[in-house]
Amino acid sequence: MEDHLDDPIDHEAVMKAGVIVDRLIESMVKQDLPQIAIASALLGGALNVLSANLPDEAVLRILQSAMDSVANGELREIDQPRQ
């Protein structure tokens, strides 16, 4: 399996996917699903997509980057949780 992490990013596709995910989150919030359930489902789905398309080493690099962002407080700076 090829590691596509260095491939150019299709920003339009990312934006479109982001809009769809935002709408899905909004729908789940309106259904009074617990935020931790929403986040866990989204994370699990994202991991499934990543593991289906990237080698384990690439997935681990992505996860390490995410852990580093949490440890450095970067995620707190980006966005506040949706209410």
C-alpha positions in Angstrom: 0.0 0.0 0.0 1.4 3.4 -1.0 1.8 6.2 1.5 -0.1 9.2 0.0 0.7 11.7 2.7 2.9 13.8 0.4 0.3 14.0 -2.4 -1.2 17.4 -3.1 -4.4 18.1 -1.2 -7.6 18.8 -3.1 -8.7 21.7 -0.9 -12.1 21.9 -2.7 -12.8 18.3 -1.8 -11.7 18.8 1.8 -13.9 21.9 2.1 -16.9 19.9 0.6 -16.3 17.0 3.0 -16.0 19.4 5.9 -19.3 21.0 5.1 -20.9 17.5 5.0 -19.3 16.5 8.3 -20.5 19.8 9.9 -24.0 19.2 8.8 -23.9 15.6 10.1 -22.6 16.8 13.5 -25.3 19.5 13.6 -27.9 16.8 12.9 -26.5 14.5 15.7 -26.5 17.4 18.2 -30.1 18.2 17.4 -30.9 14.6 18.1 -29.4 15.1 21.6 -26.7 12.5 21.1 -23.9 12.9 23.7 -21.0 14.9 22.3 -18.6 12.1 23.4 -20.6 9.6 21.3 -20.5 11.9 18.3 -16.8 12.5 18.6 -16.1 8.8 19.1 -18.1 7.8 16.1 -16.4 10.4 13.9 -13.0 9.4 15.1 -13.7 5.7 14.6 -15.0 6.5 11.1 -11.9 8.6 10.3 -9.6 5.9 11.5 -11.4 3.3 9.3 -11.0 5.6 6.2 -7.3 6.2 7.0 -6.5 2.5 7.6 -8.3 1.5 4.4 -6.2 3.9 2.4 -2.8 4.2 4.1 -0.2 1.9 5.5 -0.2 1.5 9.3 3.0 3.6 9.6 1.3 6.5 7.9 -1.8 6.2 10.2 0.6 6.1 13.2 2.3 9.3 12.0 -1.1 11.1 11.7 -2.1 9.9 15.1 1.2 11.0 16.6 0.8 14.4 15.0 -2.7 14.6 16.5 -1.4 13.6 20.0 1.3 16.3 19.7 -1.3 18.9 18.8 -3.3 18.0 21.9 -0.2 18.0 24.2 0.8 21.4 22.9 -2.7 22.9 23.4 -3.1 23.6 19.7 -6.6 22.1 19.5 -7.8 24.4 22.2 -6.7 27.4 20.2 -8.4 26.2 17.0 -12.0 25.8 18.0 -14.3 25.6 21.0 -16.6 22.6 21.3 -19.9 22.9 19.5 -22.8 23.4 21.9 
